């Protein structure tokens, strides 16, 4: 009860871990303290909790928070979330803020003069304004590191440098950071004008807008603004609501707008729309565009989808289980599955091409508009909340709304209804209805026939009448069949030889198997039947020609002698079993070719398909009239032009000449099974299927329009003439008997005759060859051949170069040469790698699992980053590659040993376990950072799975920059790499690091941190390293000029005693003769150094006056060093 919560001042639900929604918190109006950390919250509304002084919601999943109404707020903890923006300009009382580990890009505290502590580390900050006139209040423990900052605006630079150490080395304090303001480019002038009008941008149009201004925008309406280009929208990272409708947009990229919840982009010119990255999207309005496809599978939060008036042929909403509204009308949909949309309340799918759809799972539907489709059945019995149903202009034969008791509007005119049941007990509340245009509907079942016939006369055809009980009957002579229908609840009472037709014409699934049925007469009345199982009976005849909707039939294990499947819709019959009917020799179908091709395994071997089982003679179809006329002319076909020929008339022919007859289709040639010579030149053939003509020895198919030719089954072929045509590929590897081949004047890019050892003549001139392999071991047999006019052919593979030059010098182009080993013409690559090569314009011959060698040989730079690539097989052929960026993929291995020109390699963020760059001696930059797995929201640790454990760069003497962070590397030796300026080997498992390359002064950017086992780093000059790299290592590590020796404790320091620890000042070190003791704080700063010359094994150092905290004491003795962690109280 609200009265019990509106006086509560403190609420702590921290650490529950299961809370996903705090809706209702708005009624806790007296709340001053709210703690809801470590739950599963994605949203939090505290706009009504204006008394709040303490708010903590760390360790959740919030992307946005509005605290503008919480002006009394003193402390705010919002760490470990996914916040991309945070505005505290209204919270002037704020003293403490923890917002670390988010995705914040901009923070402004210029209004927060009371601020005493701030931790905004581990974000993506590009701008930070601390200049509030009261910086002296801000704690020295505040932290700003782990960001992208280059400038931090403050009151006093000297004060900031002295007191605020915890920042990134790349960031500097400044009184004015305006000089480094980041901008977002807005190339579309109308887009920028609209931003100026909305107050997001200012001044005159200059093609850019400050990024800080757009990054915090959550709602924007730029509709009807003549915008053609929305470039710049990517930096509106906080955007939740966008209306860009009524513009001239052809493309949209919202991949960076991951906070987007409501997108309105209708009435543009879009042909594609990618919302796969917008996983929190709730509303999508994209109607009146030119979309041919729409993928919303990643938008599980979607509740509203409006995509009508596009060109969609399919729509998958199965992942959108929260969807309540869907309108997809005026598209070209042939199917629609809403079985996974139980929350749907309104569905508009009219004016499509739907044949059927199932709304039985959408039980809360209130409105269905499915008119002007091709529906043959519609079941709304489960849609008890239905108020409006518009299903007119379909092909419905039956409609039953008797279960829809709240129905008020129904329009089912212009169908093929034979049954209509309106008897829902509430006909008196009908508001609008129309049942006309159903000429076969004689009876409409209603609540009150008298009232309906009187008041609703004009809403039906004259041939129909209203009745309380519409009982037409279908005869069921077989008593066992009827008993089975009674048992299934389809019929009722006792067997009387008939069943009410309305009870069967909407039945979709019928299983009467194993029921001793001998006669299935009456099945013709099951007009809506989808599945029929009548197996295991005693049927001798079955006729389902009237069951047009059937797609599954099992009539196996009967005694059938007659089976009629000729429904006119055989292409829908997807599940079939006609086996175990030994007396069945003929099955009547729509198209016996289709059935033979697709249903061969569904019948007994003794049965065959036919369009007319009254005729037993076998025919071969000849669909091309010119083909049949030539058969008639030659006296082969003697029954006239009827699209077929007796199979017996052609099956024994060995020679057939049909050249120059304008034939476009040679279907039927497959039954010329004895054919040895086929002469079909000079026709209009685009394809030819010779897979059944296995006796073929000579084929003359020249001067056609063939685009493909499969001869893999014609292994006896000796003579092939296929020029000129439009062939792009030709495989003769199976035709080892081939003696003569002329494939000239085609579009071939490669040809391999290495298997054709009998070849005596080859003509392949006037093609587009880039690869020609003649190396068959029998080149001496070849004579008179011609390979000319292939301008892209540079290498021809042969048995013997000298022989070829001597005998075939004039057979090739001048640019081509003979070789015994030619490089591949095509390089096989993975599917995802090829996709990227196509996008980059490198691969220009389409998707075919390969790329032309000529297309890659001169490539010097390649960026295939973040592309989901699992294999870079083929990269070895990019021999001139200098720059390769393949980061952010799924590579487990990469071989660059053949890429000797490589200077730049970025293979970071891949699951690599090994990397060999020993051959890449020209390499100047190497980035192989591992993948970081966040194991909890406090610490980010590198995963041990599939990460580098070793890295050898000793051969890469030109290396200038190296980054190998976030791996499992144990040892790293850079002593050979004298040109290095940048090294990042942080977050590894290093125990050994050698930087002694004789040129340490060049190393400007270094990071060796988060290597817990690394106690010593070998350098050129210890003093230089300590002076310049003190913060680049872990506090426990030291720099040394000599080789570091690990595990010294058990030798020199075996009996050492250091006490007391913790200490209040005096620290004693005994059982060792010390030479020097150095004390460092946790930042790596040397705070005290003491030398010992007395030779005593009892010494002490004084730490009195040191601030409380942790320190590291480095003890030197006999040239060895050990460290101890000391706590000063």
C-alpha positions, 0 to 999 in steps of 0.5 A: 500500500502506498500509505505504508511506503510514502513515509519510508526514508531508507531502503536497502535492497543491495546485493539481492542479485535478482531484482530486474525492475524497481517500478514503484520506487516513485511512490517512496516520496520521503526516501532520503537513502536508496541502496540497490547495488548488485542487482540486474537493473537496466533502468531506474526512475528516481524523478519523483524521489526528490528528497534523496541525499544518498543514491547507490546503484552500482554493479547493475546494467543501466545505460542512462540515469536522470538525476536532474530532479534530485537536487538534494543529492549529496552522494551518488554511487553509480559505478560498474554500469553501462552509462554513456552519459551523466548530467549532474549540473543540477546537483549542486549539493553533490559532494561525493561521486563514484562513477567509475567503470562505465562508458561515459564520454563527457563529464562537466562538474563546473556547477558542482562547487561542493564536490570533495571526492570524485572517481571517474576512472575506467570510462571512455572520457574524452572531456572532463571539466573540473573547473568549478572555482573550488578545486581545493575541496576535491580530495587528492585521492580522486581518480581520473585514469583509464580514459581517453583524456588528453586535457582536463580543465581545472581552476589551477594547473599547478595545484592540480599537478601537485595534488591529483596524481591519479590520471593517465600520462597522456592527460594534462591539466589546463585552465582551458580545454576548448582548444581540444574540443572534439567535433562530429562531422555533419556533412548534410547541410539540412541535418546541421540546420535542423540541429541548430534549430533544435539548439543542439548546434549553434552559429552558422552551418560549418559541417560539424557539431561539438561531440559533447553536445550530441553525446548527451542527446536522448530524444531527437525529432528531425522529421521532414527536414529534406535530409539525405545523409545522417552521417554524424548520428553515430556520436549521438551515443545516448540517443534513445528516441529518434524520428527521422521520417519524411526525409530523403535517406537511402541508408542508415547506420545506427550500429553505434546508437546502442541505447536506441529504444524508439526509431521512427524512419518511415517515408524515406528511400531506404532499401536496407535497414540494419538494427542488429546492434540496437538490442534495447529497441522497443519501437520500430516504425519503418513503413513506406520505404523500399525495404526488401528484407528486415532482420529484427532477430536481435531486437528481443525487447521490440514491442511495436513494429510498423513496416508496411508498404515496403517490398518484404517477401519474408519477415521473421518475428520469432525472436520478438516475444514481447511484440504487441503491435505488428503492421506489415501490410502492403508487402509481398509476404508469402508466409508469416509466423506469429506463433512466438508472439503471445503478447500480440494485440494488433496484427495488420498483414493485409494486401500480401500473398499469404496462403496460411498463417497461425494465430493460435498462440497469440491469444490476446489479439484484439485486432486482425486485419488479414484481408486481400491475401490468399488464405484458404483457412483461418482459425481464430478459436483461441483468440478469445479477446478478438474485437475486430476481424477483417479477412475479406478478399481471401480464399477461405472456405470456412470461418468459425468465430463462435469462440470470439464472444467479444467480437464487434467487427467482422468482414469476411466478404469476397471469399469462397466460404461454404461454412460460416459460424457466427454463433458466439452468443453475442451477435446483438453487440455486432457493430459492423459486418459483411458476409457478401461475395461468398456464392457457395455459402448457403447457411450462416450459423447465428445466435438468432436466425429470425433477428438476423434474417430480418436485420442483416439481410443486406450483409449476405448474398441472396443465396445464403440464409441465417440459421441456428444450425447449419447441418449439411452432411458428408456420406461415410459408408465405411462404418470403421471410418465413421467410428474412428471419426466419432472416437476422434470427436469429429463426429458424434453419436452412433454410426449412421453413414454420414457426418455434418460437413461443417464438422469436417471441412475445417479439420486440418489434421486427421489420423485414422491409421490402423483402424481396419478401414476399407473405404475412405469415401467422404475424405473429399469433404475434408477441404481444409485437411493439411495432414492425413495418416491412413496407413495400416488399413485395408484401402484398395483405392484412395482419392485426395484430389479434392484435398487441395491444402494437404501437405502431409500424406501417409497411406503406406501399408494398405492394399491400394491399386489406385491412388489419385494425388492430382490436387493441383497443389502437389508442390505443397505436399512436403511429407509423403509415404506411399510405400508397402502397397505391392499392387500399386503400379501407378500414382496419379499426380500433377506433374510426373517429372516433378514427382519423379524428381522429388518423391522418388523415395516415397513409393515402392519400386514397382510404382510409377508417377503419371498425370493419367494412370488410365494410360500405361505407356511411358512418354518423355516430355519434350517442352521445346516445340522446335525440338519436338518438330525436329523429332517429328521431321526425322520420324522419331516422334509420330503422334504429333505436337503434344509436348512428349515423345514415346520413350521407346522411340528415343532410348536406342538412338546412337546418333542425333543431329538437331543443329540450327533448329532454334531449340532453346530447351533440350529437356528430354535428351536424358532419355536418349540413353544409348546416344554416342554422338550429339550434334546440337550446334547453332541453337539457342541453348543456355543449359543442357543436361547430359548426365544420363547420356553416359555413352556419349563420345562426341558432342558438338554444342558450339554456337549456342548460349550455354553458360554452364556445361557439366560433363562429369558423367560423360567419361567416354567423351572423345570429341568436344566442340563447345565454341563459341558460347558463354561458358565461365567454367569448364571441368574436363577432369573426368573426361580422360578419353578426350582427344579433341577440345575446342572451347574458344570464344567463351568467358573461361578464366581457368582451364585445367587439362592435366588429367586429359592424357589422350589430348591431341588438339586444344583450342581455347583462344578468345577467352579470359583465361588467367590460368591454363594447365597443360601439364598432363605428361603427354604434351608431345601429343598436342599439335596445332593448338591455339591459346591466343587472345587471353590478355590476362594469361601470363603463365601456362603450365606445361611438361617441358618449357624448352619443348613448348617454346620450340613447338608452340611459340606462336600458339600463345600471346606474347605476354604469356610464358611457359612454366612447369610451375605456375602460381594458382589462378585462384586462391581459396579463402574462407567465406567471411574472409572473402566477404571482406575482400569483396567489400574492399573491392579486392575480390571482383568475381563474386562469392565463390570461396576464392579470389583471383591471384591477379587481384591480390598480388599487388595489394599492399594494405589490407584491413579486415578487422572486426569481421568475424573471420575464423581463418585467414588461409590465403593471406600467404599469397598477398606477397606484396602486403605491407600493412595488415589489420586483422584485429577483433576476429575469431582467428586461432592461428595466423601464418604470415611467414610468406608475407616478407614485405610486411611492415605493420601487423595488428592481430589484436583481440583474436584467440591466438595461442601462438604467433611467429613473426620471425620471417617478417624482418621488415616489421616496424609495428606489431600489435598482438594484444590479447582479449580481456575477459571481465570476470567481475566488475572490480577487476579485469583479468586476462583469460588463459584460454587461447592467448600468447604464452611466448613471443619472439621478436629477436629477428625483427630488428626494424621494430619501432612499436610493440604492444602485446598486452593482455596475454600469458607471456612469461618471458620477453627479450627486446635486447635486439630491438634497438629502434623501439619507441613504444612497448606495452606488455602489460597484463601478462605473466612475465617473470623475465623482461629484458629491455637492454637494447643499448638505446633505451632513451628512444623508448618514449611510451612504455607499460609493463604493469600488471605482471605480478611475478615480474620483480626485476627488469633489465635496462640500459641505465637504472637511473634513467629508467627510474626517472622516466619509467617509474610509473610504467611498472608494478611497485614490486618490480625494480630496474636493473642493469645486470641480468636479473636473478629470480628466487634469491631468497633461498640463497642470500636472504634465506635467514633474513628477519624484517620486523616489526611489520606493521611498524610505527617507525623503526624497522629492523633488518637482521641476519644479513649484511646489507649494502643498501635499503630503498623505500618506495610508495605504491606509486613507485616513487622513491621516498627513502634510501639508506646505505650501510657500510659497517658490515654488520648483519643487524641494521635498522631504518627509520620510517617515522613520519611516513604517512600511513599506508603500504611501502616496498623496501628493496634490500641489496646484498652481495649484488642481489636484491629482494623486496618486502612489503611493509605497512606503516601505521 
